[in-house]
Amino acid sequence: MALFKHGRDHRLPLYQQVRDELLDNISSGVWLPDVPIPTESELTKSYGVAIGTIRKAVDTLVNDGLLYRSQGRGTFVRRPDFNASLFRFFRQMSSDGRFVMPESQLLSRTFKNPPQQAADALKININDKAICLDRLRLLEDRVVLTEEIWLPAALFSSLIDLELSEFGNLLYPFYEQQCGQLIASAKETLTIASASTGIAKALNTVENSPVAVIERVAYGYDKTPLEYRISHGSAETFCYQIEIA
């Protein structure tokens, strides 16, 4: 008999019930990126189902991009690479013509009620407390992006009392290290707007000049929204490019 931690929904095919159990191991941090998950034979013993059922459950997670197989090494939780995602939209070049990743400067960390837009994205109530990070991205001491980042306080409470200097340049590995929250996917929306007084001042541009606005909602492996981020960058350095085959 299968050993399911959260009971079984008999309306679902057995492989999908197993798939949901495996997904829970990923989203709860039982299985971590860069560490092989148990073998198919070990999972067969754990859940008391046929190896074909295990294989089909694992296949669905591989097809969904949550797991990947490495020949001769095993099956692993996939760790998405978001490092360059935002900057595919912007040409950021150093003074000598090299592409570089801007540095981060965290201006503030506040604990307050989120605006409606952030609350909706995070699927929380506007009366729920959230953590807001105000951050700049700089290239050779020049601000190229402003970022307003919202996190549900219930999942990121350990960030409330940290010194600003303790926050890393890359936030997603920092979330994992400090809070055990792994970012698995994200959805971005791109629009063009006019620079407000504050955004224009931060970007050293003219008020009402065009700026690119990128809104991102980042999700955990179980599709729980973990972060809402809105970034503004000068339209002068913005470039949209896509290959169509």
MDAnalysis code that builds the backbone (N, CA, C; Angstrom):
import MDAnalysis as mda
import numpy as np

u = mda.Universe.empty(735, n_residues=245, atom_resindex=np.repeat(np.arange(245), 3), trajectory=True)
u.add_TopologyAttr("name", ["N", "CA", "C"] * 245)
u.add_TopologyAttr("resid", np.arange(1, 246))
u.add_TopologyAttr("resname", ["MET", "ALA", "LEU", "PHE", "LYS", "HIS", "GLY", "ARG", "ASP", "HIS", "ARG", "LEU", "PRO", "LEU", "TYR", "GLN", "GLN", "VAL", "ARG", "ASP", "GLU", "LEU", "LEU", "ASP", "ASN", "ILE", "SER", "SER", "GLY", "VAL", "TRP", "LEU", "PRO", "ASP", "VAL", "PRO", "ILE", "PRO", "THR", "GLU", "SER", "GLU", "LEU", "THR", "LYS", "SER", "TYR", "GLY", "VAL", "ALA", "ILE", "GLY", "THR", "ILE", "ARG", "LYS", "ALA", "VAL", "ASP", "THR", "LEU", "VAL", "ASN", "ASP", "GLY", "LEU", "LEU", "TYR", "ARG", "SER", "GLN", "GLY", "ARG", "GLY", "THR", "PHE", "VAL", "ARG", "ARG", "PRO", "ASP", "PHE", "ASN", "ALA", "SER", "LEU", "PHE", "ARG", "PHE", "PHE", "ARG", "GLN", "MET", "SER", "SER", "ASP", "GLY", "ARG", "PHE", "VAL", "MET", "PRO", "GLU", "SER", "GLN", "LEU", "LEU", "SER", "ARG", "THR", "PHE", "LYS", "ASN", "PRO", "PRO", "GLN", "GLN", "ALA", "ALA", "ASP", "ALA", "LEU", "LYS", "ILE", "ASN", "ILE", "ASN", "ASP", "LYS", "ALA", "ILE", "CYS", "LEU", "ASP", "ARG", "LEU", "ARG", "LEU", "LEU", "GLU", "ASP", "ARG", "VAL", "VAL", "LEU", "THR", "GLU", "GLU", "ILE", "TRP", "LEU", "PRO", "ALA", "ALA", "LEU", "PHE", "SER", "SER", "LEU", "ILE", "ASP", "LEU", "GLU", "LEU", "SER", "GLU", "PHE", "GLY", "ASN", "LEU", "LEU", "TYR", "PRO", "PHE", "TYR", "GLU", "GLN", "GLN", "CYS", "GLY", "GLN", "LEU", "ILE", "ALA", "SER", "ALA", "LYS", "GLU", "THR", "LEU", "THR", "ILE", "ALA", "SER", "ALA", "SER", "THR", "GLY", "ILE", "ALA", "LYS", "ALA", "LEU", "ASN", "THR", "VAL", "GLU", "ASN", "SER", "PRO", "VAL", "ALA", "VAL", "ILE", "GLU", "ARG", "VAL", "ALA", "TYR", "GLY", "TYR", "ASP", "LYS", "THR", "PRO", "LEU", "GLU", "TYR", "ARG", "ILE", "SER", "HIS", "GLY", "SER", "ALA", "GLU", "THR", "PHE", "CYS", "TYR", "GLN", "ILE", "GLU", "ILE", "ALA"])
u.atoms.positions = np.array([
    [0.852, -1.203, 0.000],
    [0.000, 0.000, 0.000],
    [0.884, 1.249, 0.000],
    [0.520, 2.204, -0.798],
    [1.325, 3.410, -0.915],
    [1.310, 4.221, 0.373],
    [2.458, 4.797, 0.716],
    [2.584, 5.607, 1.926],
    [2.565, 7.076, 1.544],
    [1.384, 7.667, 1.558],
    [1.236, 9.058, 1.169],
    [1.122, 9.929, 2.400],
    [1.945, 10.970, 2.457],
    [1.973, 11.838, 3.646],
    [0.688, 12.610, 3.830],
    [0.052, 13.011, 2.734],
    [-1.107, 13.889, 2.824],
    [-2.400, 13.198, 2.404],
    [-2.412, 11.861, 2.496],
    [-3.607, 11.163, 2.073],
    [-3.674, 11.095, 0.562],
    [-4.700, 10.431, 0.052],
    [-4.807, 10.222, -1.385],
    [-6.132, 10.740, -1.908],
    [-6.060, 11.376, -3.057],
    [-7.252, 11.783, -3.777],
    [-7.502, 10.704, -4.827],
    [-8.418, 9.793, -4.526],
    [-8.631, 8.635, -5.388],
    [-9.267, 9.009, -6.728],
    [-9.652, 10.261, -6.871],
    [-10.190, 10.692, -8.162],
    [-9.083, 10.844, -9.196],
    [-7.843, 10.986, -8.731],
    [-6.712, 11.189, -9.630],
    [-6.061, 9.861, -9.980],
    [-5.457, 9.769, -11.175],
    [-4.669, 8.575, -11.502],
    [-3.543, 8.398, -10.476],
    [-3.142, 7.149, -10.244],
    [-2.159, 6.878, -9.203],
    [-0.839, 7.598, -9.465],
    [-0.390, 7.654, -10.729],
    [0.878, 8.327, -11.005],
    [0.809, 9.804, -10.644],
    [-0.373, 10.415, -10.813],
    [-0.520, 11.830, -10.487],
    [-0.538, 12.035, -8.977],
    [-1.111, 11.080, -8.235],
    [-1.052, 11.155, -6.779],
    [0.397, 11.086, -6.306],
    [1.171, 10.191, -6.926],
    [2.591, 10.091, -6.587],
    [3.313, 11.366, -6.996],
    [2.983, 11.882, -8.167],
    [3.599, 13.127, -8.638],
    [3.387, 14.251, -7.645],
    [2.190, 14.375, -7.084],
    [1.901, 15.423, -6.109],
    [2.726, 15.237, -4.841],
    [2.944, 13.991, -4.446],
    [3.785, 13.729, -3.278],
    [5.237, 14.103, -3.554],
    [5.721, 13.782, -4.737],
    [7.096, 14.142, -5.097],
    [7.252, 15.659, -5.161],
    [6.253, 16.327, -5.709],
    [6.287, 17.787, -5.783],
    [6.342, 18.392, -4.394],
    [5.647, 17.802, -3.436],
    [5.684, 18.307, -2.072],
    [7.094, 18.200, -1.492],
    [7.818, 17.149, -1.837],
    [9.204, 17.017, -1.377],
    [10.087, 18.123, -1.946],
    [9.773, 18.561, -3.170],
    [10.540, 19.640, -3.793],
    [10.187, 20.977, -3.152],
    [8.882, 21.279, -3.086],
    [8.451, 22.601, -2.616],
    [8.731, 22.810, -1.132],
    [8.766, 21.735, -0.351],
    [9.025, 21.866, 1.086],
    [10.503, 21.831, 1.426],
    [11.353, 21.614, 0.416],
    [12.793, 21.618, 0.660],
    [13.365, 20.295, 1.130],
    [12.546, 19.231, 1.110],
    [13.079, 17.902, 1.451],
    [14.110, 17.491, 0.401],
    [13.813, 17.777, -0.852],
    [14.759, 17.561, -1.941],
    [15.283, 18.911, -2.396],
    [16.568, 19.077, -2.423],
    [17.187, 20.354, -2.740],
    [17.888, 20.303, -4.097],
    [18.006, 21.435, -4.745],
    [18.771, 21.477, -6.004],
    [20.204, 21.006, -5.782],
    [20.761, 20.399, -6.826],
    [22.154, 19.941, -6.837],
    [22.388, 18.687, -5.991],
    [21.325, 18.105, -5.433],
    [21.427, 16.852, -4.676],
    [20.514, 15.834, -5.347],
    [21.007, 14.629, -5.688],
    [20.148, 13.671, -6.388],
    [18.982, 13.223, -5.517],
    [17.808, 13.086, -6.133],
    [16.655, 12.571, -5.411],
    [16.800, 11.048, -5.297],
    [15.997, 10.385, -4.482],
    [16.078, 8.919, -4.398],
    [15.876, 8.266, -5.761],
    [16.451, 7.102, -5.923],
    [16.328, 6.368, -7.181],
    [14.901, 5.872, -7.361],
    [14.585, 5.448, -8.590],
    [13.243, 4.942, -8.862],
    [12.933, 3.720, -8.007],
    [13.920, 2.846, -7.801],
    [13.678, 1.656, -6.970],
    [13.435, 2.051, -5.518],
    [14.142, 3.070, -5.029],
    [13.915, 3.548, -3.657],
    [12.541, 4.177, -3.519],
    [12.117, 4.927, -4.524],
    [10.789, 5.538, -4.481],
    [9.703, 4.470, -4.577],
    [9.972, 3.428, -5.345],
    [9.008, 2.331, -5.442],
    [8.765, 1.709, -4.080],
    [9.825, 1.501, -3.317],
    [9.687, 0.941, -1.971],
    [8.996, 1.925, -1.033],
    [9.317, 3.210, -1.161],
    [8.741, 4.208, -0.255],
    [7.230, 4.339, -0.439],
    [6.783, 4.302, -1.687],
    [5.366, 4.542, -1.956],
    [4.571, 3.271, -2.225],
    [5.248, 2.136, -2.328],
    [4.534, 0.880, -2.496],
    [3.771, 0.782, -3.796],
    [4.324, 1.377, -4.854],
    [3.671, 1.310, -6.163],
    [4.654, 0.738, -7.174],
    [4.141, 0.410, -8.354],
    [4.979, -0.177, -9.388],
    [6.002, 0.835, -9.899],
    [7.132, 0.345, -10.383],
    [8.180, 1.237, -10.872],
    [7.700, 2.038, -12.071],
    [6.785, 1.479, -12.866],
    [6.240, 2.225, -13.992],
    [5.461, 3.449, -13.546],
    [4.775, 3.328, -12.409],
    [4.031, 4.465, -11.854],
    [4.992, 5.549, -11.394],
    [6.070, 5.141, -10.722],
    [7.089, 6.094, -10.282],
    [7.711, 6.791, -11.483],
    [8.031, 6.007, -12.502],
    [8.704, 6.571, -13.675],
    [7.804, 7.597, -14.370],
    [6.520, 7.303, -14.459],
    [5.600, 8.239, -15.103],
    [5.451, 9.513, -14.275],
    [5.422, 9.378, -12.940],
    [5.323, 10.546, -12.058],
    [6.560, 11.426, -12.194],
    [7.731, 10.794, -12.227],
    [8.977, 11.545, -12.382],
    [9.031, 12.196, -13.760],
    [8.573, 11.471, -14.785],
    [8.572, 12.025, -16.144],
    [7.763, 13.313, -16.221],
    [6.612, 13.351, -15.543],
    [5.788, 14.567, -15.600],
    [6.522, 15.741, -14.975],
    [7.285, 15.512, -13.906],
    [8.039, 16.596, -13.267],
    [9.233, 17.012, -14.117],
    [9.813, 16.067, -14.849],
    [10.882, 16.401, -15.789],
    [10.313, 17.243, -16.924],
    [9.172, 16.831, -17.459],
    [8.540, 17.572, -18.559],
    [8.108, 18.967, -18.116],
    [7.755, 19.110, -16.840],
    [7.364, 20.415, -16.309],
    [8.571, 21.299, -15.987],
    [9.772, 20.752, -16.132],
    [10.978, 21.521, -15.882],
    [11.373, 21.618, -14.426],
    [10.789, 20.795, -13.564],
    [11.108, 20.847, -12.138],
    [12.232, 19.888, -11.772],
    [12.375, 18.814, -12.527],
    [13.465, 17.860, -12.338],
    [14.228, 17.725, -13.652],
    [15.480, 17.258, -13.566],
    [16.219, 16.921, -14.771],
    [17.076, 15.696, -14.489],
    [17.293, 14.908, -15.531],
    [18.108, 13.697, -15.410],
    [19.514, 13.970, -15.927],
    [20.494, 13.460, -15.210],
    [21.890, 13.560, -15.615],
    [22.442, 12.155, -15.793],
    [22.867, 11.830, -17.005],
    [23.316, 10.490, -17.331],
    [24.413, 10.022, -16.379],
    [24.170, 8.911, -15.723],
    [25.154, 8.324, -14.833],
    [25.226, 8.946, -13.458],
    [24.448, 10.022, -13.223],
    [24.502, 10.701, -11.926],
    [23.181, 10.633, -11.170],
    [22.070, 10.601, -11.891],
    [20.777, 10.527, -11.224],
    [19.833, 11.622, -11.682],
    [18.792, 11.830, -10.898],
    [17.774, 12.845, -11.186],
    [17.853, 13.929, -10.129],
    [17.778, 15.189, -10.564],
    [18.001, 16.322, -9.681],
    [16.865, 17.324, -9.783],
    [16.675, 18.109, -8.716],
    [15.785, 19.252, -8.749],
    [16.466, 20.343, -9.569],
    [15.725, 20.893, -10.532],
    [16.294, 21.926, -11.389],
    [16.324, 23.267, -10.657],
    [17.458, 23.919, -10.708],
    [17.592, 25.260, -10.138],
    [17.579, 26.272, -11.282],
    [16.510, 27.063, -11.422],
    [16.459, 28.030, -12.522],
    [17.545, 29.092, -12.371],
    [17.996, 29.626, -13.495],
    [18.998, 30.685, -13.501],
    [18.315, 31.989, -13.880],
    [18.142, 32.881, -12.897],
    [17.495, 34.154, -13.140],
    [18.505, 35.308, -13.230],
    [19.784, 34.989, -13.134],
    [20.779, 36.051, -12.995],
    [20.719, 37.080, -14.117],
    [20.543, 36.614, -15.340],
    [20.576, 37.541, -16.472],
    [19.194, 37.804, -17.060],
    [18.148, 37.284, -16.419],
    [16.814, 37.376, -17.002],
    [16.390, 38.812, -17.271],
    [16.451, 39.647, -16.258],
    [15.992, 41.023, -16.410],
    [16.815, 41.777, -17.446],
    [18.095, 41.474, -17.534],
    [18.995, 42.281, -18.352],
    [19.034, 41.850, -19.813],
    [18.185, 40.886, -20.182],
    [18.035, 40.624, -21.612],
    [17.287, 41.773, -22.278],
    [16.619, 42.620, -21.479],
    [15.872, 43.745, -22.015],
    [16.707, 45.028, -22.095],
    [17.870, 45.035, -21.444],
    [18.632, 46.275, -21.359],
    [20.066, 46.065, -21.846],
    [20.566, 47.042, -22.564],
    [21.974, 47.031, -22.954],
    [22.773, 47.722, -21.857],
    [23.475, 46.957, -21.058],
    [24.270, 47.530, -19.982],
    [25.741, 47.270, -20.278],
    [26.435, 48.300, -20.697],
    [27.828, 48.163, -21.093],
    [28.705, 49.031, -20.200],
    [29.879, 48.514, -19.890],
    [30.841, 49.292, -19.131],
    [31.492, 50.320, -20.055],
    [32.298, 51.200, -19.470],
    [32.931, 52.264, -20.261],
    [33.879, 51.718, -21.321],
    [34.370, 50.480, -21.125],
    [35.265, 49.897, -22.133],
    [34.524, 48.943, -23.070],
    [33.172, 48.985, -23.036],
    [32.388, 48.235, -24.009],
    [32.052, 46.817, -23.630],
    [32.339, 46.391, -22.404],
    [32.025, 45.030, -21.972],
    [30.612, 44.967, -21.380],
    [29.915, 43.827, -21.622],
    [28.642, 43.610, -20.947],
    [28.927, 43.245, -19.495],
    [28.269, 43.908, -18.570],
    [28.468, 43.626, -17.153],
    [27.117, 43.567, -16.451],
    [27.085, 42.824, -15.352],
    [25.894, 42.739, -14.525],
    [25.949, 43.843, -13.478],
    [24.948, 44.722, -13.436],
    [24.976, 45.818, -12.463],
    [25.023, 45.323, -11.019],
    [25.639, 46.118, -10.179],
    [25.678, 45.839, -8.752],
    [24.361, 46.286, -8.110],
    [24.111, 45.769, -6.910],
    [22.879, 46.104, -6.190],
    [23.172, 46.988, -4.990],
    [22.272, 47.906, -4.731],
    [22.357, 48.746, -3.538],
    [20.983, 48.774, -2.876],
    [20.871, 48.139, -1.714],
    [19.600, 48.099, -0.993],
    [19.453, 49.377, -0.186],
    [18.407, 50.136, -0.491],
    [18.199, 51.422, 0.166],
    [17.428, 51.282, 1.472],
    [16.414, 50.415, 1.477],
    [15.584, 50.300, 2.671],
    [14.877, 48.958, 2.689],
    [14.482, 48.563, 3.893],
    [13.682, 47.376, 4.107],
    [12.602, 47.756, 5.120],
    [11.343, 47.743, 4.692],
    [10.251, 48.158, 5.558],
    [9.260, 47.016, 5.740],
    [8.503, 47.089, 6.814],
    [7.525, 46.066, 7.198],
    [6.179, 46.772, 7.288],
    [5.322, 46.528, 6.286],
    [4.096, 47.318, 6.206],
    [3.052, 46.604, 5.351],
    [1.859, 47.201, 5.278],
    [0.805, 46.659, 4.443],
    [1.133, 46.904, 2.976],
    [0.893, 45.934, 2.114],
    [1.216, 46.095, 0.692],
    [0.135, 46.874, -0.039],
    [0.482, 47.515, -1.142],
    [-0.545, 48.108, -2.001],
    [-1.359, 46.999, -2.661],
    [-2.499, 47.347, -3.205],
    [-3.405, 46.353, -3.779],
    [-2.720, 45.527, -4.865],
    [-1.931, 46.184, -5.703],
    [-1.268, 45.499, -6.818],
    [-0.337, 44.396, -6.316],
    [0.436, 44.701, -5.280],
    [1.349, 43.697, -4.722],
    [0.581, 42.606, -3.995],
    [-0.457, 42.991, -3.255],
    [-1.266, 42.011, -2.529],
    [-1.918, 41.026, -3.494],
    [-2.454, 41.530, -4.590],
    [-3.083, 40.650, -5.574],
    [-2.069, 39.685, -6.170],
    [-0.882, 40.191, -6.481],
    [0.149, 39.340, -7.083],
    [0.595, 38.241, -6.127],
    [0.690, 38.575, -4.843],
    [1.155, 37.617, -3.836],
    [0.016, 36.793, -3.244],
    [-1.218, 37.102, -3.654],
    [-2.403, 36.410, -3.150],
    [-2.516, 36.530, -1.624],
    [-2.284, 37.758, -1.130],
    [-2.476, 38.054, 0.272],
    [-3.430, 39.238, 0.387],
    [-3.874, 39.514, 1.612],
    [-4.789, 40.622, 1.859],
    [-3.994, 41.901, 2.064],
    [-4.580, 43.040, 1.689],
    [-3.877, 44.308, 1.889],
    [-3.677, 44.618, 3.369],
    [-4.400, 43.918, 4.240],
    [-4.214, 44.104, 5.686],
    [-3.137, 43.191, 6.252],
    [-2.638, 42.272, 5.414],
    [-1.535, 41.410, 5.842],
    [-0.222, 42.181, 5.741],
    [0.670, 41.929, 6.669],
    [1.968, 42.588, 6.625],
    [2.852, 41.966, 5.547],
    [3.655, 42.816, 4.943],
    [4.597, 42.364, 3.920],
    [5.914, 43.097, 4.114],
    [6.948, 42.562, 3.509],
    [8.271, 43.182, 3.538],
    [8.503, 43.856, 2.203],
    [8.910, 45.106, 2.242],
    [9.196, 45.854, 1.013],
    [10.681, 46.203, 0.976],
    [11.336, 45.826, -0.116],
    [12.738, 46.160, -0.334],
    [12.828, 47.188, -1.451],
    [13.453, 48.313, -1.180],
    [13.733, 49.317, -2.212],
    [15.197, 49.192, -2.590],
    [15.448, 48.959, -3.874],
    [16.801, 48.634, -4.310],
    [17.133, 49.340, -5.614],
    [18.413, 49.679, -5.766],
    [18.925, 50.242, -7.003],
    [19.887, 49.251, -7.634],
    [19.961, 49.283, -8.964],
    [20.987, 48.524, -9.674],
    [21.891, 49.536, -10.351],
    [23.195, 49.423, -10.095],
    [24.154, 50.426, -10.541],
    [25.211, 49.841, -11.465],
    [25.612, 50.643, -12.425],
    [26.706, 50.297, -13.323],
    [27.706, 51.439, -13.288],
    [28.902, 51.151, -12.751],
    [29.947, 52.165, -12.597],
    [29.382, 53.411, -11.901],
    [28.714, 53.168, -10.782],
    [28.142, 54.212, -9.918],
    [26.979, 54.977, -10.560],
    [26.484, 54.492, -11.677],
    [25.328, 55.121, -12.325],
    [24.110, 54.228, -12.160],
    [23.005, 54.792, -11.678],
    [21.791, 54.008, -11.468],
    [21.158, 53.686, -12.821],
    [20.967, 52.391, -13.090],
    [20.356, 51.976, -14.351],
    [18.971, 51.375, -14.150],
    [18.665, 50.944, -12.920],
    [17.354, 50.383, -12.626],
    [16.958, 50.715, -11.195],
    [15.681, 50.956, -10.990],
    [15.129, 51.001, -9.646],
    [14.263, 49.767, -9.460],
    [14.216, 49.239, -8.245],
    [13.427, 48.044, -7.974],
    [12.647, 48.210, -6.669],
    [11.378, 47.870, -6.717],
    [10.537, 47.789, -5.524],
    [10.098, 46.338, -5.411],
    [10.453, 45.691, -4.320],
    [10.265, 44.252, -4.163],
    [9.397, 43.996, -2.943],
    [8.334, 43.193, -3.117],
    [7.412, 42.859, -2.033],
    [7.452, 41.363, -1.756],
    [7.515, 41.023, -0.468],
    [7.568, 39.634, -0.021],
    [6.529, 39.417, 1.072],
    [5.801, 38.297, 1.070],
    [4.864, 38.024, 2.161],
    [5.626, 37.788, 3.464],
    [5.299, 38.553, 4.485],
    [6.041, 38.480, 5.743],
    [5.945, 37.106, 6.389],
    [4.830, 36.422, 6.187],
    [4.650, 35.113, 6.802],
    [5.711, 34.118, 6.345],
    [6.243, 34.288, 5.133],
    [7.230, 33.355, 4.579],
    [8.655, 33.883, 4.674],
    [8.805, 35.193, 4.915],
    [10.134, 35.801, 4.893],
    [10.433, 36.568, 6.177],
    [9.857, 36.137, 7.283],
    [9.988, 36.872, 8.546],
    [11.429, 36.992, 9.016],
    [12.291, 36.034, 8.644],
    [13.678, 36.082, 9.104],
    [14.465, 37.227, 8.474],
    [13.902, 37.894, 7.458],
    [14.590, 39.030, 6.833],
    [14.338, 40.339, 7.575],
    [13.362, 40.343, 8.473],
    [12.924, 41.595, 9.088],
    [14.014, 42.233, 9.933],
    [14.765, 41.440, 10.658],
    [15.740, 41.987, 11.608],
    [17.175, 41.974, 11.098],
    [17.392, 41.588, 9.851],
    [18.748, 41.568, 9.317],
    [19.240, 42.976, 9.013],
    [20.544, 43.176, 9.130],
    [21.143, 44.428, 8.697],
    [21.098, 44.491, 7.175],
    [20.924, 45.673, 6.626],
    [20.858, 45.809, 5.170],
    [22.133, 45.305, 4.507],
    [23.239, 45.443, 5.191],
    [24.521, 45.010, 4.630],
    [24.607, 43.491, 4.484],
    [23.708, 42.765, 5.147],
    [23.732, 41.310, 5.081],
    [23.030, 40.772, 3.841],
    [22.238, 41.604, 3.160],
    [21.538, 41.146, 1.971],
    [22.520, 40.970, 0.825],
    [22.358, 39.872, 0.098],
    [23.270, 39.581, -0.993],
    [22.939, 40.353, -2.255],
    [23.897, 40.362, -3.187],
    [23.695, 41.018, -4.470],
    [22.629, 40.295, -5.279],
    [22.589, 38.963, -5.151],
    [21.574, 38.133, -5.798],
    [20.578, 37.686, -4.738],
    [19.333, 38.060, -4.896],
    [18.359, 37.820, -3.837],
    [17.837, 36.386, -3.796],
    [17.709, 35.718, -4.935],
    [17.084, 34.400, -4.890],
    [17.909, 33.377, -4.117],
    [19.219, 33.302, -4.300],
    [19.999, 32.423, -3.419],
    [19.919, 32.869, -1.957],
    [19.785, 34.176, -1.734],
    [19.674, 34.708, -0.371],
    [18.369, 34.266, 0.277],
    [17.268, 34.305, -0.482],
    [15.987, 33.816, 0.045],
    [16.104, 32.355, 0.473],
    [16.768, 31.566, -0.358],
    [16.919, 30.138, -0.065],
    [17.746, 29.934, 1.198],
    [18.828, 30.664, 1.311],
    [19.728, 30.518, 2.454],
    [19.084, 30.976, 3.750],
    [18.409, 32.121, 3.723],
    [17.881, 32.716, 4.945],
    [16.492, 32.216, 5.327],
    [15.672, 31.899, 4.332],
    [14.257, 31.597, 4.592],
    [13.821, 30.219, 4.111],
    [14.686, 29.508, 3.400],
    [14.304, 28.213, 2.869],
    [13.281, 28.299, 1.752],
    [13.170, 29.461, 1.107],
    [12.218, 29.661, 0.021],
    [12.950, 29.623, -1.315],
    [12.604, 28.639, -2.148],
    [13.262, 28.459, -3.434],
    [12.379, 28.995, -4.550],
    [12.941, 29.858, -5.366],
    [12.232, 30.393, -6.521],
    [12.397, 29.422, -7.676],
    [11.274, 28.977, -8.244],
    [11.320, 27.981, -9.309],
    [10.956, 28.549, -10.665],
    [10.121, 29.581, -10.697],
    [9.691, 30.136, -11.980],
    [9.224, 31.569, -11.751],
    [9.025, 32.277, -12.834],
    [8.576, 33.659, -12.728],
    [7.828, 34.052, -13.983],
    [6.948, 35.018, -13.839],
    [6.217, 35.578, -14.974],
    [6.469, 37.074, -15.005],
    [6.867, 37.581, -16.176],
    [7.178, 38.997, -16.311],
    [6.242, 39.673, -17.301],
    [5.890, 40.903, -16.983],
    [5.060, 41.730, -17.861],
    [5.806, 43.023, -18.140],
    [5.903, 43.377, -19.397],
    [6.658, 44.550, -19.814],
    [5.715, 45.628, -20.340],
    [5.879, 46.855, -19.841],
    [5.118, 47.995, -20.346],
    [6.059, 49.204, -20.440],
    [5.580, 50.241, -21.089],
    [6.306, 51.509, -21.159],
    [5.455, 52.568, -20.467],
    [6.078, 53.389, -19.626],
    [5.355, 54.412, -18.881],
    [6.177, 55.693, -18.853],
    [5.613, 56.723, -18.226],
    [6.315, 57.995, -18.045],
    [6.942, 58.021, -16.658],
    [8.135, 58.532, -16.548],
    [8.857, 58.555, -15.284],
    [8.197, 59.515, -14.304],
    [7.900, 59.005, -13.114],
    [7.408, 59.871, -12.049],
    [8.564, 60.738, -11.548],
    [8.250, 61.653, -10.654],
    [9.300, 62.523, -10.111],
    [10.384, 61.712, -9.425],
    [9.952, 60.733, -8.583],
    [10.929, 59.923, -7.849],
    [11.756, 59.037, -8.754],
    [11.113, 58.377, -9.734],
    [11.836, 57.504, -10.657],
    [12.801, 58.323, -11.512],
    [12.350, 59.475, -11.990],
    [13.217, 60.329, -12.816],
    [14.447, 60.767, -12.036],
    [14.254, 61.116, -10.772],
    [15.384, 61.552, -9.956],
    [16.371, 60.409, -9.744],
    [15.847, 59.214, -9.451],
    [16.715, 58.064, -9.207],
    [17.501, 57.678, -10.456],
    [16.857, 57.756, -11.633],
    [17.508, 57.367, -12.881],
    [18.262, 58.519, -13.534],
    [18.220, 59.696, -12.904],
    [18.885, 60.892, -13.427],
    [18.406, 61.197, -14.847],
    [17.073, 61.173, -14.985],
    [16.473, 61.495, -16.269],
    [15.398, 62.548, -16.068],
    [14.708, 62.886, -17.117],
    [13.714, 63.956, -17.069],
    [12.354, 63.390, -16.660],
    [11.657, 64.105, -15.783],
    [10.317, 63.691, -15.385],
    [9.424, 63.555, -16.618],
    [8.620, 62.489, -16.625],
    [7.705, 62.160, -17.718],
    [8.400, 61.616, -18.958],
    [9.713, 61.421, -18.884],
    [10.397, 60.767, -19.999],
    [10.029, 59.284, -20.011],
    [10.123, 58.597, -21.140],
    [9.714, 57.185, -21.199],
    [10.652, 56.273, -20.409],
    [10.042, 55.361, -19.666],
    [10.799, 54.342, -18.943],
    [10.163, 52.986, -19.213],
    [10.998, 51.969, -19.243],
    [10.510, 50.598, -19.348],
    [10.160, 50.101, -17.953],
    [9.025, 49.441, -17.835],
    [8.546, 48.923, -16.551],
    [8.393, 47.414, -16.679],
    [9.079, 46.682, -15.817],
    [8.981, 45.223, -15.830],
    [8.437, 44.762, -14.483],
    [7.256, 44.144, -14.525],
    [6.667, 43.563, -13.327],
    [6.916, 42.064, -13.339],
    [7.395, 41.551, -12.217],
    [7.685, 40.122, -12.120],
    [6.992, 39.533, -10.897],
    [6.349, 38.395, -11.096],
    [5.864, 37.585, -9.984],
    [6.666, 36.293, -10.003],
    [7.350, 36.008, -8.906],
    [8.172, 34.804, -8.804],
    [7.460, 33.783, -7.930],
    [7.563, 32.510, -8.329],
    [6.803, 31.441, -7.690],
    [7.721, 30.352, -7.138],
    [7.234, 29.660, -6.112],
    [7.897, 28.471, -5.622],
    [7.583, 27.278, -6.506],
    [8.135, 26.120, -6.178],
    [7.908, 24.927, -6.984],
    [6.447, 24.502, -6.983],
    [5.706, 24.866, -5.939],
    [4.290, 24.523, -5.877],
    [3.403, 25.639, -6.408],
    [4.004, 26.617, -7.106],
    [3.308, 27.747, -7.724],
    [2.774, 28.760, -6.711],
    [3.247, 28.692, -5.464],
    [2.919, 29.735, -4.500],
    [3.672, 31.002, -4.866],
    [2.991, 32.157, -4.996],
    [3.717, 33.403, -5.303],
    [4.560, 33.830, -4.104],
    [5.842, 34.056, -4.343],
    [6.782, 34.371, -3.275],
    [7.307, 35.801, -3.337],
    [7.322, 36.372, -4.529],
    [7.877, 37.719, -4.668],
    [7.140, 38.473, -5.768],
    [6.866, 39.758, -5.488],
    [6.369, 40.672, -6.522],
    [7.399, 41.776, -6.659],
    [7.843, 42.016, -7.885],
    [8.903, 42.986, -8.128],
    [8.512, 43.894, -9.293],
    [8.728, 45.188, -9.123],
    [8.508, 46.124, -10.216],
    [9.786, 46.931, -10.418],
    [10.301, 46.896, -11.641],
    [11.577, 47.536, -11.974],
    [11.349, 48.599, -13.035],
    [12.085, 49.701, -12.909],
    [12.020, 50.791, -13.884],
    [13.423, 51.047, -14.429],
    [13.519, 51.182, -15.734],
    [14.786, 51.501, -16.369],
    [14.579, 52.498, -17.491],
    [15.567, 53.304, -17.748],
    [15.458, 54.312, -18.797],
    [15.234, 53.660, -20.155],
    [14.297, 54.198, -20.921],
    [14.022, 53.664, -22.252],
    [15.213, 53.838, -23.193],
    [16.135, 54.720, -22.858],
    [17.299, 54.959, -23.718],
    [18.190, 53.728, -23.823],
    [18.208, 52.922, -22.765],
    [19.059, 51.732, -22.773],
    [18.258, 50.458, -22.993],
    [16.960, 50.612, -23.263],
    [16.095, 49.458, -23.404],
    [16.159, 48.893, -24.814],
    [16.168, 47.566, -24.912],
    [16.196, 46.904, -26.215],
    [15.435, 45.593, -26.109],
    [14.413, 45.425, -26.931],
    [13.656, 44.163, -26.970],
    [14.069, 43.399, -28.210],
    [14.476, 42.160, -28.011],
    [14.912, 41.333, -29.154],
    [14.408, 39.927, -28.956],
    [13.881, 39.321, -30.019],
    [13.379, 37.958, -29.949],
    [13.684, 37.266, -31.273],
    [14.024, 35.994, -31.196],
    [14.264, 35.214, -32.399],
    [13.006, 34.429, -32.746],
    [12.581, 34.497, -33.996],
    [11.403, 33.784, -34.460],
    [11.851, 32.797, -35.523],
    [11.667, 31.537, -35.230],
    [12.110, 30.498, -36.169],
    [10.990, 30.131, -37.129],
])
